[in-house]
Amino acid sequence: MFQTMVIMNLNMGNLNLEVSSLKNRLAIEEKEKVVLHVELDKEMDFQKEYKHNIEIWRKNRTKNKQKVKALIQKLQDENKELKVKTTLMKS
């Protein structure tokens, strides 16, 4: 009877240690999960800001291209006018 009680106490002690170990592991994994979620949120925020910056850059690039085209057209028109004037002056 005594041996049975000792074995039962040892088994219960082992079971308690195992449960405690599993609780600790669960707590650690929960903390890691929170950290990973924070990192994921930061990455998602970064990607949103990056996409927003790309959109702004594209809009600015388009505006600049339009300005350059208008300037080129203006210079070409002025060049044609000068050619006409110089041709008339020579004649």
N, CA, C and O atoms as a Tinker XYZ file with bonds, in Angstrom:
   364  protein
     1  N      0.815000   -1.186000    0.000000    73     2
     2  CA     0.000000    0.000000    0.000000    64     1     3
     3  C      0.873000    1.271000    0.000000    63     2     4     5
     4  O      0.576000    2.238000   -0.701000    81     3
     5  N      1.928000    1.249000    0.781000    73     3     6
     6  CA     2.817000    2.398000    0.856000    64     5     7
     7  C      3.485000    2.656000   -0.501000    63     6     8     9
     8  O      3.596000    3.797000   -0.949000    81     7
     9  N      3.930000    1.556000   -1.148000    73     7    10
    10  CA     4.583000    1.693000   -2.447000    64     9    11
    11  C      3.609000    2.287000   -3.479000    63    10    12    13
    12  O      3.989000    3.096000   -4.325000    81    11
    13  N      2.371000    1.868000   -3.382000    73    11    14
    14  CA     1.369000    2.391000   -4.314000    64    13    15
    15  C      1.182000    3.886000   -4.101000    63    14    16    17
    16  O      1.064000    4.643000   -5.064000    81    15
    17  N      1.156000    4.314000   -2.844000    73    15    18
    18  CA     0.993000    5.735000   -2.532000    64    17    19
    19  C      2.200000    6.544000   -3.027000    63    18    20    21
    20  O      2.042000    7.652000   -3.540000    81    19
    21  N      3.396000    5.986000   -2.872000    73    19    22
    22  CA     4.606000    6.675000   -3.332000    64    21    23
    23  C      4.577000    6.811000   -4.846000    63    22    24    25
    24  O      4.873000    7.875000   -5.389000    81    23
    25  N      4.217000    5.728000   -5.522000    73    23    26
    26  CA     4.142000    5.758000   -6.990000    64    25    27
    27  C      3.087000    6.762000   -7.443000    63    26    28    29
    28  O      3.305000    7.509000   -8.397000    81    27
    29  N      1.940000    6.781000   -6.756000    73    27    30
    30  CA     0.874000    7.729000   -7.111000    64    29    31
    31  C      1.347000    9.176000   -6.902000    63    30    32    33
    32  O      1.079000   10.049000   -7.726000    81    31
    33  N      2.056000    9.416000   -5.788000    73    31    34
    34  CA     2.563000   10.762000   -5.525000    64    33    35
    35  C      3.578000   11.189000   -6.587000    63    34    36    37
    36  O      3.570000   12.333000   -7.042000    81    35
    37  N      4.453000   10.252000   -6.974000    73    35    38
    38  CA     5.440000   10.564000   -8.016000    64    37    39
    39  C      4.749000   10.866000   -9.338000    63    38    40    41
    40  O      5.095000   11.823000  -10.030000    81    39
    41  N      3.765000   10.035000   -9.678000    73    39    42
    42  CA     3.028000   10.245000  -10.927000    64    41    43
    43  C      2.288000   11.581000  -10.919000    63    42    44    45
    44  O      2.272000   12.292000  -11.924000    81    43
    45  N      1.681000   11.917000   -9.794000    73    43    46
    46  CA     0.975000   13.198000   -9.688000    64    45    47
    47  C      1.965000   14.365000   -9.775000    63    46    48    49
    48  O      1.674000   15.388000  -10.396000    81    47
    49  N      3.125000   14.205000   -9.156000    73    47    50
    50  CA     4.160000   15.239000   -9.233000    64    49    51
    51  C      4.625000   15.434000  -10.657000    63    50    52    53
    52  O      4.782000   16.564000  -11.120000    81    51
    53  N      4.849000   14.319000  -11.359000    73    51    54
    54  CA     5.255000   14.395000  -12.765000    64    53    55
    55  C      4.165000   15.051000  -13.612000    63    54    56    57
    56  O      4.453000   15.870000  -14.484000    81    55
    57  N      2.930000   14.688000  -13.349000    73    55    58
    58  CA     1.811000   15.263000  -14.090000    64    57    59
    59  C      1.719000   16.767000  -13.832000    63    58    60    61
    60  O      1.505000   17.547000  -14.760000    81    59
    61  N      1.880000   17.169000  -12.570000    73    59    62
    62  CA     1.846000   18.602000  -12.243000    64    61    63
    63  C      2.985000   19.351000  -12.938000    63    62    64    65
    64  O      2.785000   20.456000  -13.442000    81    63
    65  N      4.177000   18.752000  -12.965000    73    63    66
    66  CA     5.310000   19.383000  -13.649000    64    65    67
    67  C      5.031000   19.517000  -15.150000    63    66    68    69
    68  O      5.328000   20.547000  -15.755000    81    67
    69  N      4.469000   18.486000  -15.728000    73    67    70
    70  CA     4.168000   18.514000  -17.159000    64    69    71
    71  C      3.126000   19.583000  -17.466000    63    70    72    73
    72  O      3.265000   20.326000  -18.437000    81    71
    73  N      2.079000   19.663000  -16.640000    73    71    74
    74  CA     1.050000   20.688000  -16.843000    64    73    75
    75  C      1.656000   22.077000  -16.687000    63    74    76    77
    76  O      1.360000   22.974000  -17.477000    81    75
    77  N      2.488000   22.259000  -15.691000    73    75    78
    78  CA     3.149000   23.544000  -15.473000    64    77    79
    79  C      4.028000   23.904000  -16.667000    63    78    80    81
    80  O      4.035000   25.049000  -17.118000    81    79
    81  N      4.766000   22.924000  -17.175000    73    79    82
    82  CA     5.626000   23.144000  -18.328000    64    81    83
    83  C      4.797000   23.545000  -19.546000    63    82    84    85
    84  O      5.179000   24.451000  -20.287000    81    83
    85  N      3.682000   22.884000  -19.751000    73    83    86
    86  CA     2.822000   23.209000  -20.891000    64    85    87
    87  C      2.211000   24.606000  -20.744000    63    86    88    89
    88  O      2.068000   25.326000  -21.732000    81    87
    89  N      1.850000   24.990000  -19.514000    73    87    90
    90  CA     1.319000   26.331000  -19.287000    64    89    91
    91  C      2.375000   27.388000  -19.610000    63    90    92    93
    92  O      2.073000   28.410000  -20.227000    81    91
    93  N      3.617000   27.132000  -19.185000    73    91    94
    94  CA     4.702000   28.069000  -19.479000    64    93    95
    95  C      4.936000   28.184000  -20.977000    63    94    96    97
    96  O      5.113000   29.284000  -21.501000    81    95
    97  N      4.936000   27.051000  -21.664000    73    95    98
    98  CA     5.138000   27.051000  -23.109000    64    97    99
    99  C      4.016000   27.820000  -23.804000    63    98   100   101
   100  O      4.265000   28.584000  -24.736000    81    99
   101  N      2.780000   27.614000  -23.344000    73    99   102
   102  CA     1.641000   28.320000  -23.913000    64   101   103
   103  C      1.778000   29.831000  -23.702000    63   102   104   105
   104  O      1.514000   30.614000  -24.615000    81   103
   105  N      2.186000   30.233000  -22.512000    73   103   106
   106  CA     2.359000   31.661000  -22.217000    64   105   107
   107  C      3.443000   32.263000  -23.118000    63   106   108   109
   108  O      3.275000   33.368000  -23.634000    81   107
   109  N      4.531000   31.555000  -23.305000    73   107   110
   110  CA     5.615000   32.040000  -24.170000    64   109   111
   111  C      5.127000   32.176000  -25.612000    63   110   112   113
   112  O      5.418000   33.169000  -26.277000    81   111
   113  N      4.393000   31.188000  -26.087000    73   111   114
   114  CA     3.902000   31.233000  -27.466000    64   113   115
   115  C      2.874000   32.347000  -27.650000    63   114   116   117
   116  O      2.806000   32.954000  -28.719000    81   115
   117  N      2.082000   32.615000  -26.631000    73   115   118
   118  CA     1.133000   33.730000  -26.714000    64   117   119
   119  C      1.879000   35.057000  -26.829000    63   118   120   121
   120  O      1.483000   35.929000  -27.602000    81   119
   121  N      2.959000   35.212000  -26.061000    73   119   122
   122  CA     3.759000   36.431000  -26.146000    64   121   123
   123  C      4.382000   36.568000  -27.534000    63   122   124   125
   124  O      4.391000   37.656000  -28.111000    81   123
   125  N      4.902000   35.467000  -28.064000    73   123   126
   126  CA     5.486000   35.496000  -29.402000    64   125   127
   127  C      4.434000   35.861000  -30.444000    63   126   128   129
   128  O      4.716000   36.592000  -31.393000    81   127
   129  N      3.236000   35.354000  -30.262000    73   127   130
   130  CA     2.145000   35.655000  -31.185000    64   129   131
   131  C      1.852000   37.155000  -31.190000    63   130   132   133
   132  O      1.658000   37.752000  -32.249000    81   131
   133  N      1.823000   37.759000  -30.000000    73   131   134
   134  CA     1.573000   39.198000  -29.904000    64   133   135
   135  C      2.675000   39.978000  -30.611000    63   134   136   137
   136  O      2.399000   40.923000  -31.350000    81   135
   137  N      3.933000   39.576000  -30.380000    73   135   138
   138  CA     5.068000   40.254000  -31.013000    64   137   139
   139  C      4.979000   40.135000  -32.531000    63   138   140   141
   140  O      5.227000   41.108000  -33.243000    81   139
   141  N      4.629000   38.955000  -33.028000    73   139   142
   142  CA     4.512000   38.761000  -34.474000    64   141   143
   143  C      3.384000   39.604000  -35.060000    63   142   144   145
   144  O      3.513000   40.134000  -36.164000    81   143
   145  N      2.285000   39.730000  -34.331000    73   143   146
   146  CA     1.185000   40.573000  -34.806000    64   145   147
   147  C      1.606000   42.034000  -34.869000    63   146   148   149
   148  O      1.244000   42.745000  -35.807000    81   147
   149  N      2.360000   42.482000  -33.890000    73   147   150
   150  CA     2.851000   43.862000  -33.905000    64   149   151
   151  C      3.758000   44.079000  -35.109000    63   150   152   153
   152  O      3.638000   45.088000  -35.804000    81   151
   153  N      4.659000   43.145000  -35.357000    73   151   154
   154  CA     5.557000   43.251000  -36.508000    64   153   155
   155  C      4.780000   43.233000  -37.814000    63   154   156   157
   156  O      5.096000   43.982000  -38.738000    81   155
   157  N      3.769000   42.385000  -37.895000    73   155   158
   158  CA     2.935000   42.317000  -39.097000    64   157   159
   159  C      2.202000   43.637000  -39.319000    63   158   160   161
   160  O      2.125000   44.119000  -40.449000    81   159
   161  N      1.668000   44.220000  -38.259000    73   159   162
   162  CA     0.985000   45.508000  -38.376000    64   161   163
   163  C      1.942000   46.592000  -38.865000    63   162   164   165
   164  O      1.579000   47.411000  -39.709000    81   163
   165  N      3.168000   46.597000  -38.332000    73   163   166
   166  CA     4.165000   47.574000  -38.766000    64   165   167
   167  C      4.477000   47.399000  -40.250000    63   166   168   169
   168  O      4.580000   48.377000  -40.990000    81   167
   169  N      4.627000   46.154000  -40.675000    73   167   170
   170  CA     4.932000   45.880000  -42.090000    64   169   171
   171  C      3.783000   46.327000  -42.988000    63   170   172   173
   172  O      4.007000   46.898000  -44.055000    81   171
   173  N      2.559000   46.065000  -42.553000    73   171   174
   174  CA     1.399000   46.471000  -43.349000    64   173   175
   175  C      1.317000   47.996000  -43.437000    63   174   176   177
   176  O      1.009000   48.539000  -44.498000    81   175
   177  N      1.591000   48.690000  -42.326000    73   175   178
   178  CA     1.598000   50.151000  -42.344000    64   177   179
   179  C      2.672000   50.669000  -43.290000    63   178   180   181
   180  O      2.441000   51.618000  -44.040000    81   179
   181  N      3.838000   50.049000  -43.255000    73   179   182
   182  CA     4.930000   50.458000  -44.138000    64   181   183
   183  C      4.525000   50.290000  -45.597000    63   182   184   185
   184  O      4.768000   51.171000  -46.423000    81   183
   185  N      3.903000   49.150000  -45.910000    73   183   186
   186  CA     3.495000   48.904000  -47.295000    64   185   187
   187  C      2.428000   49.896000  -47.754000    63   186   188   189
   188  O      2.452000   50.353000  -48.897000    81   187
   189  N      1.487000   50.232000  -46.859000    73   187   190
   190  CA     0.467000   51.225000  -47.220000    64   189   191
   191  C      1.118000   52.577000  -47.507000    63   190   192   193
   192  O      0.784000   53.240000  -48.489000    81   191
   193  N      2.050000   52.981000  -46.641000    73   191   194
   194  CA     2.720000   54.265000  -46.841000    64   193   195
   195  C      3.560000   54.240000  -48.113000    63   194   196   197
   196  O      3.617000   55.230000  -48.842000    81   195
   197  N      4.212000   53.110000  -48.378000    73   195   198
   198  CA     5.022000   52.980000  -49.586000    64   197   199
   199  C      4.146000   53.130000  -50.826000    63   198   200   201
   200  O      4.494000   53.859000  -51.754000    81   199
   201  N      3.005000   52.435000  -50.835000    73   199   202
   202  CA     2.089000   52.529000  -51.980000    64   201   203
   203  C      1.586000   53.954000  -52.151000    63   202   204   205
   204  O      1.475000   54.451000  -53.272000    81   203
   205  N      1.283000   54.608000  -51.036000    73   203   206
   206  CA     0.816000   55.991000  -51.098000    64   205   207
   207  C      1.902000   56.898000  -51.694000    63   206   208   209
   208  O      1.616000   57.756000  -52.529000    81   207
   209  N      3.136000   56.699000  -51.257000    73   207   210
   210  CA     4.242000   57.504000  -51.785000    64   209   211
   211  C      4.452000   57.260000  -53.278000    63   210   212   213
   212  O      4.762000   58.185000  -54.029000    81   211
   213  N      4.279000   56.011000  -53.698000    73   211   214
   214  CA     4.410000   55.687000  -55.127000    64   213   215
   215  C      3.327000   56.408000  -55.927000    63   214   216   217
   216  O      3.597000   56.947000  -57.001000    81   215
   217  N      2.106000   56.415000  -55.402000    73   215   218
   218  CA     1.015000   57.114000  -56.094000    64   217   219
   219  C      1.321000   58.604000  -56.228000    63   218   220   221
   220  O      1.119000   59.190000  -57.292000    81   219
   221  N      1.805000   59.210000  -55.155000    73   219   222
   222  CA     2.155000   60.637000  -55.203000    64   221   223
   223  C      3.259000   60.865000  -56.228000    63   222   224   225
   224  O      3.191000   61.809000  -57.015000    81   223
   225  N      4.268000   60.012000  -56.222000    73   223   226
   226  CA     5.381000   60.143000  -57.161000    64   225   227
   227  C      4.881000   60.056000  -58.596000    63   226   228   229
   228  O      5.297000   60.841000  -59.448000    81   227
   229  N      3.984000   59.102000  -58.869000    73   227   230
   230  CA     3.447000   58.946000  -60.236000    64   229   231
   231  C      2.647000   60.168000  -60.659000    63   230   232   233
   232  O      2.770000   60.626000  -61.795000    81   231
   233  N      1.823000   60.703000  -59.750000    73   231   234
   234  CA     1.050000   61.899000  -60.085000    64   233   235
   235  C      1.980000   63.063000  -60.397000    63   234   236   237
   236  O      1.772000   63.787000  -61.371000    81   235
   237  N      3.009000   63.243000  -59.568000    73   235   238
   238  CA     3.962000   64.329000  -59.797000    64   237   239
   239  C      4.716000   64.138000  -61.100000    63   238   240   241
   240  O      4.969000   65.100000  -61.827000    81   239
   241  N      5.074000   62.898000  -61.395000    73   239   242
   242  CA     5.794000   62.613000  -62.634000    64   241   243
   243  C      4.915000   62.938000  -63.834000    63   242   244   245
   244  O      5.392000   63.504000  -64.817000    81   243
   245  N      3.633000   62.585000  -63.761000    73   243   246
   246  CA     2.708000   62.865000  -64.851000    64   245   247
   247  C      2.564000   64.375000  -65.044000    63   246   248   249
   248  O      2.579000   64.867000  -66.172000    81   247
   249  N      2.426000   65.102000  -63.940000    73   247   250
   250  CA     2.314000   66.560000  -64.030000    64   249   251
   251  C      3.567000   67.149000  -64.668000    63   250   252   253
   252  O      3.479000   68.027000  -65.526000    81   251
   253  N      4.725000   66.669000  -64.249000    73   251   254
   254  CA     5.980000   67.184000  -64.799000    64   253   255
   255  C      6.116000   66.869000  -66.282000    63   254   256   257
   256  O      6.609000   67.693000  -67.053000    81   255
   257  N      5.680000   65.680000  -66.680000    73   255   258
   258  CA     5.735000   65.322000  -68.101000    64   257   259
   259  C      4.850000   66.255000  -68.921000    63   258   260   261
   260  O      5.226000   66.693000  -70.008000    81   259
   261  N      3.665000   66.553000  -68.382000    73   259   262
   262  CA     2.761000   67.458000  -69.088000    64   261   263
   263  C      3.358000   68.857000  -69.195000    63   262   264   265
   264  O      3.232000   69.509000  -70.232000    81   263
   265  N      4.007000   69.319000  -68.128000    73   263   266
   266  CA     4.645000   70.630000  -68.156000    64   265   267
   267  C      5.764000   70.658000  -69.189000    63   266   268   269
   268  O      5.905000   71.626000  -69.937000    81   267
   269  N      6.554000   69.594000  -69.228000    73   267   270
   270  CA     7.666000   69.525000  -70.181000    64   269   271
   271  C      7.128000   69.493000  -71.613000    63   270   272   273
   272  O      7.670000   70.166000  -72.489000    81   271
   273  N      6.082000   68.729000  -71.854000    73   271   274
   274  CA     5.492000   68.681000  -73.202000    64   273   275
   275  C      4.988000   70.058000  -73.617000    63   274   276   277
   276  O      5.197000   70.489000  -74.751000    81   275
   277  N      4.322000   70.745000  -72.689000    73   275   278
   278  CA     3.813000   72.082000  -73.007000    64   277   279
   279  C      4.963000   73.033000  -73.295000    63   278   280   281
   280  O      4.875000   73.836000  -74.224000    81   279
   281  N      6.028000   72.962000  -72.529000    73   279   282
   282  CA     7.193000   73.824000  -72.747000    64   281   283
   283  C      7.853000   73.517000  -74.087000    63   282   284   285
   284  O      8.236000   74.430000  -74.818000    81   283
   285  N      7.984000   72.239000  -74.405000    73   283   286
   286  CA     8.581000   71.852000  -75.697000    64   285   287
   287  C      7.730000   72.379000  -76.848000    63   286   288   289
   288  O      8.255000   72.907000  -77.829000    81   287
   289  N      6.413000   72.230000  -76.721000    73   287   290
   290  CA     5.522000   72.720000  -77.770000    64   289   291
   291  C      5.646000   74.238000  -77.931000    63   290   292   293
   292  O      5.667000   74.755000  -79.048000    81   291
   293  N      5.726000   74.930000  -76.816000    73   291   294
   294  CA     5.870000   76.391000  -76.855000    64   293   295
   295  C      7.176000   76.779000  -77.545000    63   294   296   297
   296  O      7.201000   77.679000  -78.384000    81   295
   297  N      8.257000   76.091000  -77.185000    73   295   298
   298  CA     9.554000   76.393000  -77.807000    64   297   299
   299  C      9.552000   76.071000  -79.300000    63   298   300   301
   300  O     10.139000   76.803000  -80.097000    81   299
   301  N      8.897000   74.982000  -79.672000    73   299   302
   302  CA     8.806000   74.633000  -81.095000    64   301   303
   303  C      8.011000   75.691000  -81.862000    63   302   304   305
   304  O      8.379000   76.074000  -82.972000    81   303
   305  N      6.925000   76.153000  -81.261000    73   303   306
   306  CA     6.123000   77.195000  -81.910000    64   305   307
   307  C      6.930000   78.480000  -82.061000    63   306   308   309
   308  O      6.889000   79.124000  -83.110000    81   307
   309  N      7.659000   78.852000  -81.020000    73   307   310
   310  CA     8.491000   80.046000  -81.086000    64   309   311
   311  C      9.580000   79.885000  -82.140000    63   310   312   313
   312  O      9.909000   80.835000  -82.850000    81   311
   313  N     10.133000   78.694000  -82.238000    73   311   314
   314  CA    11.174000   78.422000  -83.229000    64   313   315
   315  C     10.616000   78.569000  -84.646000    63   314   316   317
   316  O     11.271000   79.127000  -85.526000    81   315
   317  N      9.403000   78.064000  -84.853000    73   315   318
   318  CA     8.771000   78.196000  -86.182000    64   317   319
   319  C      8.540000   79.665000  -86.519000    63   318   320   321
   320  O      8.773000   80.103000  -87.645000    81   319
   321  N      8.077000   80.419000  -85.520000    73   319   322
   322  CA     7.844000   81.843000  -85.750000    64   321   323
   323  C      9.137000   82.556000  -86.114000    63   322   324   325
   324  O      9.161000   83.393000  -87.017000    81   323
   325  N     10.212000   82.219000  -85.407000    73   323   326
   326  CA    11.505000   82.838000  -85.710000    64   325   327
   327  C     11.985000   82.473000  -87.106000    63   326   328   329
   328  O     12.555000   83.308000  -87.809000    81   327
   329  N     11.757000   81.232000  -87.508000    73   327   330
   330  CA    12.165000   80.819000  -88.851000    64   329   331
   331  C     11.389000   81.600000  -89.903000    63   330   332   333
   332  O     11.950000   82.026000  -90.913000    81   331
   333  N     10.082000   81.785000  -89.657000    73   331   334
   334  CA     9.262000   82.539000  -90.603000    64   333   335
   335  C      9.748000   83.983000  -90.667000    63   334   336   337
   336  O      9.876000   84.550000  -91.751000    81   335
   337  N     10.017000   84.576000  -89.507000    73   335   338
   338  CA    10.471000   85.974000  -89.478000    64   337   339
   339  C     11.823000   86.141000  -90.190000    63   338   340   341
   340  O     12.026000   87.084000  -90.955000    81   339
   341  N     12.738000   85.201000  -89.919000    73   339   342
   342  CA    14.064000   85.310000  -90.571000    64   341   343
   343  C     13.947000   85.084000  -92.073000    63   342   344   345
   344  O     14.681000   85.694000  -92.852000    81   343
   345  N     13.042000   84.224000  -92.476000    73   343   346
   346  CA    12.836000   83.976000  -93.907000    64   345   347
   347  C     12.278000   85.239000  -94.576000    63   346   348   349
   348  O     12.697000   85.607000  -95.673000    81   347
   349  N     11.347000   85.882000  -93.915000    73   347   350
   350  CA    10.756000   87.110000  -94.449000    64   349   351
   351  C     11.793000   88.230000  -94.487000    63   350   352   353
   352  O     11.804000   89.033000  -95.419000    81   351
   353  N     12.650000   88.287000  -93.495000    73   351   354
   354  CA    13.670000   89.331000  -93.462000    64   353   355
   355  C     14.689000   89.138000  -94.583000    63   354   356   357
   356  O     15.181000   90.115000  -95.148000    81   355
   357  N     15.005000   87.899000  -94.905000    73   355   358
   358  CA    15.984000   87.621000  -95.946000    64   357   359
   359  C     15.422000   87.949000  -97.327000    63   358   360   361
   360  O     16.172000   88.303000  -98.237000    81   359
   361  N     14.133000   87.834000  -97.479000    73   359   362
   362  CA    13.575000   88.048000  -98.811000    64   361   363
   363  C     13.375000   89.478000  -99.145000    63   362   364
   364  O     12.910000   89.797000 -100.239000    81   363
